[in-house]
Amino acid sequence: MKTLECPKCPGELVPRTYGRKIQVHRCTDCGGLWCKPDVLLEMKKEWMSEAVLDSGDPKVGAALDKLDNITCPEDGAPMEKTADERQTHIWYESCPECTGMFFDAGEFTDLKYDTLMDRVRDFVKGARPDSGGS
């Protein structure tokens, strides 16, 4: 796995592994995670994967969540703003070309655990606005 540029900050996305099946890229500055959908499914199943892989500061992730019009670190395509189907307060970016996904720091941990408090967050945060740029 090669190093990529982070789509949200000046950091680099460096390869990280967990177990035998999980390979992601984590940003050296903001702690964001770049992965493919099949890897995300493995991450959700694997015990303690969030503690090892999603080690960035969730406050930094929340601040970067507001950035729009980012490009895919893998192929340069404009990324689409996406909300998780089940937990609509979790906003991440996905590439329509390569299917890669970028999660700000703390988003994967939140995604992995669906709690009653998440239902409150869904209500408070609401739907992700479309900026029209992606």
C-alpha positions in Angstrom: 0.0 0.0 0.0 1.3 3.4 -0.9 1.1 6.7 1.0 -1.7 9.0 -0.2 -2.5 12.7 0.5 -5.2 13.4 3.0 -8.3 15.0 1.3 -9.0 17.2 4.3 -5.7 18.4 5.7 -2.0 18.7 4.8 -1.3 15.2 6.3 -0.5 12.0 4.6 -2.6 8.9 4.6 -0.2 6.1 5.6 -1.0 2.4 5.5 -2.2 0.7 8.7 -3.1 -2.9 9.2 -5.2 -4.7 11.8 -5.3 -8.5 11.8 -4.9 -10.3 8.6 -7.8 -8.8 6.6 -7.9 -5.1 7.4 -5.7 -2.6 5.6 -6.6 1.1 5.7 -4.9 4.4 5.4 -4.8 6.8 8.4 -3.9 10.5 8.2 -0.8 11.4 10.1 -2.3 14.8 11.1 -6.1 14.7 11.4 -6.5 10.9 12.1 -9.0 10.4 9.3 -9.4 6.9 7.8 -9.5 5.9 4.1 -10.8 2.5 3.2 -12.9 0.5 0.7 -16.4 -0.8 1.5 -15.3 -4.5 1.9 -12.6 -3.4 4.4 -15.2 -1.3 6.3 -17.3 -4.5 6.8 -14.4 -6.4 8.2 -13.5 -3.4 10.5 -17.1 -3.5 11.9 -16.8 -7.2 12.7 -13.3 -7.1 14.2 -13.1 -6.7 18.0 -11.2 -3.6 19.1 -10.5 -2.4 15.5 -11.8 1.0 16.4 -9.4 1.4 19.3 -6.4 0.6 17.1 -7.4 2.2 13.8 -9.6 5.2 14.7 -7.2 6.8 17.1 -7.6 10.5 16.0 -9.2 13.2 18.0 -13.0 13.3 17.4 -13.1 17.0 18.0 -10.7 17.5 15.1 -12.8 15.1 13.0 -16.0 17.1 13.8 -14.4 20.3 12.7 -13.2 18.7 9.4 -16.6 17.2 8.8 -17.8 20.6 7.6 -15.3 20.7 4.7 -16.9 20.3 1.3 -15.7 19.7 -2.3 -12.9 17.3 -1.5 -11.2 15.0 -4.0 -10.4 11.3 -3.8 -6.9 10.6 -2.6 -6.7 7.6 -4.9 -8.0 8.9 -8.2 -8.7 12.7 -7.8 -12.4 12.4 -8.5 -14.8 14.7 -6.6 -16.0 12.9 -3.6 -19.7 12.7 -2.7 -21.1 13.7 0.7 -22.8 10.7 2.2 -24.7 10.0 5.4 -24.8 6.5 6.9 -28.2 4.9 6.2 -28.7 3.7 9.8 -27.0 6.5 11.7 -27.8 9.7 9.7 -25.6 11.9 12.0 -22.5 10.2 10.6 -21.4 12.1 7.5 -18.5 10.7 5.5 -17.2 11.1 1.9 -17.2 8.4 -0.8 -15.7 8.2 -4.2 -18.1 7.4 -7.0 -15.2 6.1 -9.2 -13.2 3.8 -6.9 -15.8 3.4 -4.1 -13.2 4.5 -1.4 -14.6 6.1 1.7 -13.1 8.8 4.0 -14.1 8.9 7.7 -13.1 11.8 9.9 -11.5 11.0 13.2 -14.0 9.4 15.5 -16.6 8.6 12.8 -15.7 4.9 12.4 -16.0 4.4 16.2 -19.4 6.0 16.2 -20.4 4.0 13.2 -19.4 0.7 14.8 -21.6 1.3 17.9 -25.2 2.1 17.3 -26.7 3.4 20.6 -29.7 5.2 21.9 -27.6 8.4 22.1 -27.0 8.0 18.3 -30.7 8.4 17.7 -30.6 11.7 19.6 -27.6 12.8 17.5 -29.5 11.9 14.3 -32.3 14.1 15.4 -30.1 17.0 16.5 -27.7 17.0 13.6 -30.3 16.3 10.9 -29.7 15.5 7.2 -26.5 16.4 5.6 -26.9 19.5 3.5 -26.0 19.3 -0.2 -23.6 22.1 -1.1 -24.3 21.6 -4.8 -20.5 21.2 -5.5 -20.3 17.4 -5.3 
